[in-house]
Amino acid sequence: MSNQTTLRLAITSVLALSGAAFATSAIAANDNADKEQCAGIIKAGKNDCATVTNACHGHVEVDANPNAWIYVPKGTCERLVGGRVVRVVDPTPKK
């Protein structure tokens, strides 16, 4: 292969990978678009994300912890006893 062919292949590969990365991040951003974060209704050990008292999902030790939240369909949280809508930045690593 000539140097020019190798350079073209490298540039094409970089463009293809950057396009795939952009498409993946756009899809991931919309994963929870139809959901809301609902706190105060969680069973122990079933929270979706970190709280002020722990650093990982699934580590809440008591039921109905007011800081622990899960994703529920939009419009559902306020219908549940003890539920309140929160907006927490979800630090869960994307897959």
Buried (B, 14 or more C-beta within 10 A) or exposed (E): EEEEEEEEEEEEEEEEEEEEEEEEEEEEEEEEEEBBBBBBBBEBEEBBBBBEEBEEBEBBEEEBBBBBBBBBEEEBBEEEEEBBBBEBEBEEEEE
